[in-house]
Amino acid sequence: LTRYIVLLVVTKVLKALGIFESYDILKVVHIVQFIFILKLGSAVILLFFQKPFSSGKVISKRQWIKLLKHAVFSCVISLLGFFGLTLCGPLRTLLLFEHSDVVVIALLGVLFTSSGGGPSKTRGAAFFIIAVICLLLFDNDDLMAKMAEHPEGHHDSALTHFLYTAIAFLGVADHKGGVVLLVVSLCLKVGFHTASRKLSVEIGGAKRLYALDNLVSAMVLLPWVIVLSATTESKVESWSSLILPFGMIIFSVMILEFYVEAVCNTKMETLRCARYGTVALFLSALLLANFWTHPLTDQLRSMSKPPQQVSTEHVLSGGVVVSAIFFIMSSSILSSPSKKGQKGTLVGYSPEGTPLYNFMGDALQHTSQSLPRFIKDSLKQILEEYDSRQIFYFLCLNLAFTFVELFYGVWTNSLGLISDGFHMLFDCSALVLGLFAALMTRWKATRIFSYGYGRVEILSGFINGLFLMVIAFFVFVESVTRVLDPPNINTDMLTPVSVGGLLVNLVGICAFSHAHSHGAKSCSSHDHGHSHHGHSHGEHSHGGHGHSHGGHGGHGHSHGSGGGGMNANMRGVFLHVLADTLGSVGVIISTILIRQFGWLIADPICSLFIATLIFLSVIPLLKDACEVLLLRTPPENEKDLNSALEKIEKIEGVLSYRDPHFWRHSANMIAGTIHLQIMSDVVEQRIIQQV
């Protein structure tokens, strides 16, 4: 298989080279003329080698009509793809438009069907979406700043004027419009290839269909090319100088890739072919974007723009590099084979205490949900429980106030409002973390995570506590600096922003106050001993009576919670909202003091006081979370556990116990294990039930 992989990689490198060459030629050749030359050149070569008319069965009139429709659709996709090339440049076009069909089908399957292929495919789809977003938002392309303002006489034809006007109608730069256009064209291309596979069965093979399609496409474009040649002025000084570049593009883009992919798909797995080809294409595109030099380039640029203007269009930016990395990861994941039936779901325990997992359900049923279904089910679960419902409602309120601040800040050009809006957007991340943790705690246990996901809420509270400590530390350091040298403060917009933030945060305080109040008092608890598994480790006799080692008497679960057992996730969210509330109060107080008395030092002093309060309030949360993560025996249950161990020793048939381990698994569950030494003539299950 090595020679086929090498052949595929070389083909992809040559295709990338052909796309870069196409971009340069499209600066001087009209896009319709360009596509016509490619189709005509491909048709001539394929007619000579493939002989579609002399080989195979005779094509009927109905099939010729289908071929005509197929050719028209092929021309439309080529037109959109190459127009996207003129807008985005060769590198971004390769990253967006040259994905394998299996990758795009897997992506669409994850987004819109219930057979997406599992969490790994969902992760691949997320990477793909992130890559597109990086190109839209973080790609500092030189052409992004140039909005789509194209005068009437600027374009070569009515077609290009229409396409540019459509991009301008979106209100975005040409570059961003090109990204959207290429994504849409990619989906259309996959649908076109699916239809081609069906039509190729009727025509007599994919190669024969491809040859005839290029011929019919050239005939469809011929009248258009004649009209363009008669009505527009050509920018090409010498068509003979473009023979070699056109020949290279026809060979590498139109012919070589088609035949090599057909051979590699036959000799290798289609998924492997897609994976290797995509990586080779994207890496070669990155290298060519950085080192693209060609003797024809300077000549073409001198035709299309003044010599004194330095070309920096479609430069290699950080955003496009990050996007390329995500595209490569996405293609590798989406083109990997699906692994079904390997996860396993914990369904219960056997009478002997052995854990039972359901693997057949995963193999027979779909392993993942579509994205809309996943969002719908997650929203339903969020609204079912009180804690997650409160977090969700407050998150919506916080986001609404955030976007109002950002909108009003941009409208009034107020930097204070914009900065506070982004500050609240950062605060929303803590709420999202808490909401996700509250949702994960209700996920079912699996073979890998056999205890379930209850401890996620502890981890969420711990992370939120760390965030608050870091924030408090930096606020404290900055406050000390400002106490020594108080800066001038513009208080014009501080009061309305702080009052609005205070009102929003007071709603959050009321919503999450139950988390704080529950943590301040101790609740009586009652234990339910659930024996999950037990097994004999062998029997041997000592002094006339035999005994066996009954293993792991069971996981005892406490369904009541004491002060340390309250929901750490809700405590973390509450403290985060409390910190924002204190910040708003501090800003209001300092604003009043500055306006009335001119005390500039009031702002850093209030910040010092607030930072200290936040730091001190977070310490108990971190302490409790660390104790849970370090598997400490719950202090509020130590007395009850010691009493239970004494009762276990008095059970008839129990000789002794050893290795008692008890820890808090989550807010409402205490787990534990214990080894019992029992007599040989007793029933183990009866002892386990009593324990």
Disulfide bonds with the S-S distance in Angstrom:
none
